[in-house]
Amino acid sequence: MARVAVIGGGISGLGTALMLGRHGHTVTLFEQDTRDAGEDLDRDFFDWNRPRVPQAVQPHSFLAPVRTVLRAEAPDVYADLLARGAREYHDFDWFGEHPPHRAGDEELVTLRTRRIVLEAALTAAVRREPGVDVRRGCRVRGLTFGSGRPVRVTGVQADGETHRADLVVDAAGRRSPVPAWLVAAGCRPPVVDSHRAGIAYLCRWYRLRAEGPRDPGQVKTGSAAPFALAGVFPSDNDTFAVNIVVSTADPTRGALTDPAVFEAAARRFPACAAWLDLAPEPQSAVLAMAGLDNRWTSLADDAGPVVTGLVNAGDSLIHTNPTLGHGVALGLRAAQYLATHADRIAADPADYHAWAAQALRPWFDAQVTADRVNEQRLAESAPLSDRRAAALAACAFDDPVVMRARARVRHLLAPADEAYGTEEVDRHVTAWLAARPDFTPTHDGPTREQWDALVPA
């Protein structure tokens, strides 16, 4: 069994530490923040200033791998999530009655909850885990190195002490200092692939009133205009978020931080209007997030690992713009792999890097491609032009066969070309189009003229 040091106590760090401990390894988790997620979810969510974690207050939908990994590795955490208010939503729930079951359909479940609920459940489990020592308020300020080619990391420096480890896991997030430490120590530099996402997010949180209406009816959770995306994130404990996405270059972006302007704009999208018509109570200001990159940081190059005794996970390894909701799912998949193979990875991390390139990198590439399309479309207010692609998206809400393909892509279970590229899906979309000869790709959100009348530049 290995001695492991985990740098960072976010979701990936907590998940990695917990799973390593449950596989029999001795773990020390270092987190520089003195506060952790406790029992008062609303206080921790709305009143905790976390400048290093701007995504903490943005809406989340946890995809199938989150549920699958937790049920396999930490079923108590999963049960705690549900007990704290997280809700399961199966993609076939849209139809009311599910179609005949096929293998894999049981995985097509989203966890609807705020991020803080998962953090609280993981934190409570880590506290109970005897093999995990949590050092809160303890900032790692450097690595220690041994000999070898490539050089071996032998531990971390924190609080003026050296903590020895057979394996160090960098889960310090997208601003991790570890790559700079490696370069300063004379290691070959990590291989970084970074793409700026020219997209800005604005959200506001609401709570359904205890005595008020609670059902928005059958309405899609997403809407679109040529220059903006909007959606609703149903969440835990009667909370939900309304989210608007625009180009970072959009001249109206700043005005959307005014709650009155934000809500007026949101009401022009059917998805948002249906929920706002329930007269919910606002719970937050308008929360903005921008300046995001898609970044892949590999600690291996063409010559192999740049260092041994050290791997990265979570946002330190793969950081993606949250449009598709990949972050936590990919982070927990990496945590599971690390925990299962820790002894082998401690001896030689090459297998881990190969696994990450095969299992995680394709989803990074898919996010980069999707963001380029969205960024260009939002910036240029481009109309929808691909009739069949638009039909594929629309047909999913009428046809369970196409919804299944859509869900498998969304939940990171199959790439788009595999899920959509079957004769069965093609036949169903063709039939759907044949029944709608006048179908034309269109947006359900406001026109630019309507938007500019509501949202001054």
N, C-alpha and C positions, 0 to 999 in steps of 0.2 A: 504494500500500500504506500501511496505517495504522500509527502507533505506538500500542500499546495497553498500558495498565497494568491488571493484574488484581489485585484486593485479595482475598487469601485463597487458601490452598494446599490446601484439601480436594479432594474428588473433582471437584466442579464447577469449581473454580479450576484444578486441574491439567488437566482435560479441555479447558476453554476455552483455556487457554494453549497446550496442545499442538496443538489443531486450528487455532487462529489462526496459530501458527508454520508449520504445514504448508501453510497457504493463502498463505504469503508475507509475513505481517505481522511486524513487530518487536515483541516482547512482553517486558515486565518483570513478573514475578510476585512479589508481596510477601506473605510469610507470617511472622507473628510468632513461631511456634514454631521453635525452633532445630533440632529433630529431625525427620527424615523417615523414611518407611517404607523399610527396608533389606532385607537379605538374610535376617535371622533372623525369620521370620514369627511364630513362637510368642512370642519375646521382645517383639517390637513389639506383638503383640496382647494378651498377658496382663499385661505388666509396664510398659506405657507409660501413665502417668497423664495423661489428657486431659480435664480437667473441662469444657472448652468444647465437647467433642464426645462427649456421653454416649452417643450412638447407635453409637459406634465399636466397642463390645464387644457390642452387641446383635446377634442373628442377622439375616442378610440373605438374601433371594432376589432375584437380579437378573433383572428381567423382559426380555421380548423386545427393547425398544428399546435396552437396554445392549449386547446382542450385535449388533444391527443397526447401530447407530451405530459401534461399534468396528470391526466388520468393514469398514465403508465408509471410515472416516476414519483408522483406526490398526490395520490388520490385524496388525502386529507386536505391539501391545499385547495383542490378543486371543490370539495364539499364546502370548505370555508368560504370560497368565492360565492357560491350560490347562497349560502347562509347570510352573507353580508349584502346580498341584493342583486348580484349579477344574474342575468337572464339568458337562457339559451334561445336562439332563434334559428330554426332550420330553414334553408332556402326554399323548401317546398311548402312552408307555412303560408307563403303568398297565395297558394291555390286553395287553402282551407283543407281540402282532402289530399293526402299525399298519393302519388302514383304508386303502382306496384313496385315493391322494393327491389333494388339491384345492389349487388356487392359494392360497397363504398359509399352508398347513400347515407349511412349512419355518420359519416364524417363531415357532412356538409352543414355544419353548425357554427354559427357566429356567437361569441359571448358578448352580450351588450352590457357594458359597464364602463365606468370611469377607470382610468389607469390606477388611481389611488387605491381602489378596491383590491386589485391584484397585488400592488405593493404591500398593502396591509396584510394580506393573507400570506404572502411569501415571508414577510418580516416576522410574523408570529411563528411560522414553521421553523425558520432559521434559529429563532431564540430557543426553540425546543430541541434543536438538533445537538446532541452531545459532542459530535465530532467537529463542530463549527464554532470558532471563536471570533466574535464580531468586535472589531476595534473602531467604534464610532468616534468622530472628531480626530481621527488619526490620518494624517495626510502622508502618502508615500512620496518621498522627495527624490528617489533615485533607485537604481538597480545595483546589485553587486554582481561582479563577473568573475568567472574562473578562467581556465585555459581551454584550449581546443580550437579546432578549425571546422566549422565556425565557432566563435567564442560561445561559452556557456553562461547563461544567467544562473546565479546560485541563490538569489534571494532579493529582498527589497530593503531599502533604508527608510525608516519611519520613526518619528519621535526620537531621533538621535540614536536609534538602535538599529542593528542589523538583524533581520529575520530571515533565517535560512529556509530554503524551499527546494524541493526536487523539481517543482513546476510552478511558474508564475503565470497567471492568467490576467491579461490586460482587458478589463471590462470598464475602463474609465470613460468610455463614451467618445463622441465625435471630436472632442477637444483633447484627447488623450496626449499626455506629454511623452509617452513611451517611445514613439518613433524618433523624436529629437534626442532622447537619451541614448538610443542605439547608435545614431550617427555620431554623437559626441564621444562615444566609447570606441569609435573606429570600425564599427560594423558596416557592412554594405547596407545602403539605405533600403528601407521597405519600398515596395512597389505600390505607388498610389495612383489610382485612376479616379479623377474627380471631375464632376460636371455640375456647374451652377444651375440650380432650378430657378428660373425667373418667375416664380409663382408666390403670391402672398396669400396667407390664410387669415380669416377673421371669423371668430365664433363668439356666441353668447350662450350662456347656460340658463335654463329655465326649469321650473318644477311644476308638475301638474297639481292643481289645487285639490285638497282632500275631498271637498264636496262638489267639485266641478266636473265637467265632462272629461272623459279619459280616452276616448276612442276616436282617432282621426279618420277612421274608415280605411278602405283599401286604397292606399295611396303609396306610390313609389317614394323611396327615401331620397332620391336624387332628381334634380332638375338642371336645366342648362339654358344659357343664352349664348350667342356667338362669342361673347367677351367675358363670360363669368359662369362658374359652376356653383351650385348651391345644394345643400342637403341637410337632412336631419339625422341625428344620431340618438335614437332611443337608448336610454342607459339605465343605471340601477336606481332603485329607491325613488321612482317617479321623476327622475331628472332626465332631461334631454338637452342636446346642443343643436343650435342652428349654425350652419357653417357656410361661409361664402368664400370663394376662391377667385382671385383676379390676377392679371399680370402685374408684376412689380412695377411696370411702366404705366399702368392705368392711372390717368390723372385724377380719378375719383377715389382712389384707394384711401387717402387720408380721411376723407369725409365719412367713410364707413365706420370709423371708430366712434362716431356719435351714435348713441343707442337708438335715438329716434330715426335717424337716417338709415341705420343698419336694419331696423325692423321694417321700415317702409320698403326698403329694397328687397328684403327677404320675402315679404308678402307678395311680390310679383312672381315668385316661383311656386308652382302648385305644391311641391313637396313641403316647403316651409309654411305656406299659408294654411294648409290643413292642420298643422300642429299649433300654429300661433292662434288659430281660431278657437282653440280650446281654452283660451284666456289663462295661460300659465303665469306663474309668478317669476319675474326675472331674478336670477340668482347671482349674476356677475355683470361686470362691465363688458364691453366688446374687447376681446382678447386677440391681439394680432401676433402673427409669427411670419417671418420672412428670412431672407439671407441664407437659404438652405442649399446644401450641396447633396448630390448623390456621390458617395465616396467609398471606394473599395481600397482597403489597405492590407496588402499581402506581406507577410513576413518571410516570403520566399520569392526568389527570382529564378531566372533560367538555370542558375548554378545550384539551386536548392535552397534550404532554409538559410536566412541571413544570421540566425542565432539559434541556439538550442536552449532548452529549459524555459522557454517563453513562447506563449501563443496569445492571440487576441481573439475576442469574442464580442458579440453584441455590436453596438455602434462603433466600437474601436476597429472592428473588422469590416462590417458592411453597414453603412449609414445611408438610408434612402428617404427621400422626400415622402411624407406620409400619405400621399394621395391614395395609394393602393393598400395601405395598412400592413405592410410587410414586416416592420421592424421587430415587434415583440415575438412574432411567430418565428422569424429566422433566428433571433437571439436564443430562444428556448430550444430550438433544434440544435444549435451549436452547443448549448449547455449539456444537452442530453448526450451528444456524441462525445464531448470531453469527459463526462462522468463515466461513460461506459468504457472508454479506452485510455484513461488517464495514465496508467503505468507505461503503456506503450508510447504515448505522446511525450511523457517525461523523458523517456530514453531517446526518442527521435521524433520530432514533430512533422516529418515529411508526410506521413500518412494523413495527418489532420489537414495540412495545407491542400493536399490532393482532394480530400473529401470536400472541403469548403469550396474549392474551385468547381467541383462537379455538382455538388448539391445546392449551393447557395449562389454562386456567381451568375447562373442563368437568370435568376430572378432580379439581380441587380441590373443586368443588361436590359431586361424587359422594362424595368422602371425607367431607365435612362431613355429608352425609345419612346415610352408613353409620355414622359415629361416633355421631350422635344416636340412631340405632336401637340400636346396641350398648350405648351408655352407659345408656340407659333400661332395656334388657333385663337387663343385668348388675346394675344397681342395684335393680331390682324383682324379680329372679329370675323373669322372665316366662316362661311356658311357650310353646312353639311353637304357633301357631294357624293359620297359613296353610298349608293342606294342599298346595296346588299349588306354592307357592314351595318348600316342603320337598321335594316330589317332584322339582322341577326340579334341586335340588342333589344329591339322591340318585341320580337317573336318570343324571346325567353320568358316574357311575362304572360304569354298565352299558352305556351307549349312546354310541358315538363321535360321533354327530351332535350330541348335547347337550354332550358333553365339548368338542367344537370350539367351540361357542358360548360355553361357560364360559371356555375358554382365551382366546378373542379378547377378552373383557371383561377378564379378569385381566391380560393382557399389553398393555393400553392400545391395542388395535387397533380396537375398536368399542365404542360405548356399549351399555349393557345392553339398552335398548329395541330397538336395531337387531339385536344378535346373537341375542337370545332371541325377538324378535317376528316370527319367520318362520313360515310355514305348516308348513314341514318340522319345525322344533323343536316346535311345538305338537302336530303329529301324533304325534311320537315320545313326548312326555311323556304325552299322552292314552293311547296304547297301553300305556305302562309302568304307568300308574295302573290301567287296565282289567285288567291281568294281576295286580294286587295290590289287590283290593277292600278288604282290611282294613288297608291302609297308613295309619298314623297318625303325624303328626309327633312325634318324640321326640328326646331327648338321649342320647348314649352315655356321658356322664360321670356323676359321682356325684350323689346327692341332697344337699340342704342338710344333712340330718341326718348323712349319712355324712361330709360335708366337715367339719362342726363337730366331729365326733368325732376327726378327724385333725388339724385345724388349729385350735388354740384361739385365741380372740379375744384 
